[in-house]
Amino acid sequence: MGIFDDIKNTADAHEAQVEAGIDKAGDAVDRKTGSRYAEQVDQAQDFAKDWVGAPEGTTDQNANAPQERA
């Protein structure tokens, strides 16, 4: 298990806190930029939130797809 797997597992275990941090970071960027990049910030927030709750080894494009069993 690599360091990124450890990070993902920890983020998944504390999903609510991580998502709150993602929101706070996005709000800070919006304040600093005068909301000029609000659409891109929202996309980044959505991507990050999807990553936190997604099963390991998936991306936002296939997070809801059924997993194959070996």
C-alpha positions in Angstrom: 0.0 0.0 0.0 1.4 3.3 -1.0 1.3 6.7 0.5 -1.6 7.8 -1.7 -3.6 4.8 -0.7 -3.1 5.8 3.0 -4.2 9.4 2.2 -7.3 8.2 0.4 -8.2 5.8 3.3 -7.8 8.5 5.8 -9.8 11.0 3.7 -12.6 8.4 3.3 -12.6 7.8 7.1 -13.2 11.5 7.7 -15.3 12.3 4.7 -17.4 15.1 6.3 -14.4 17.0 7.6 -12.5 16.7 4.3 -15.5 17.9 2.3 -15.9 20.9 4.7 -12.2 21.7 4.1 -12.7 21.5 0.4 -15.6 24.0 0.7 -13.5 26.4 2.8 -10.6 26.2 0.4 -12.9 27.0 -2.5 -14.5 29.9 -0.7 -11.0 31.3 0.1 -10.0 31.1 -3.6 -13.2 32.8 -4.6 -12.6 35.6 -2.1 -9.0 36.1 -3.2 -9.9 36.1 -6.9 -13.1 38.1 -6.7 -15.0 35.0 -7.9 -13.5 35.4 -11.4 -12.8 31.7 -11.5 -15.9 30.5 -9.6 -16.9 28.0 -12.2 -13.5 26.3 -12.3 -13.3 26.3 -8.5 -16.7 24.7 -8.3 -15.6 22.0 -10.8 -12.4 21.4 -8.7 -14.5 21.1 -5.5 -16.9 18.6 -7.1 -14.0 16.5 -8.4 -12.3 16.5 -5.0 -15.5 15.6 -3.2 -16.2 12.8 -5.7 -12.7 11.4 -5.1 -13.2 11.3 -1.4 -16.3 9.1 -1.5 -15.3 7.0 -4.5 -14.2 3.4 -4.1 -10.5 2.8 -4.4 -9.2 2.5 -8.0 -12.0 4.5 -9.6 -12.3 7.9 -11.1 -15.1 10.4 -11.3 -16.1 8.9 -14.7 -16.6 5.4 -13.4 -17.2 5.9 -9.7 -20.8 4.7 -9.9 -20.1 1.8 -12.3 -20.4 -1.7 -10.8 -17.1 -3.2 -9.8 -16.0 -6.4 -11.4 -15.3 -9.3 -9.1 -12.4 -11.6 -9.7 
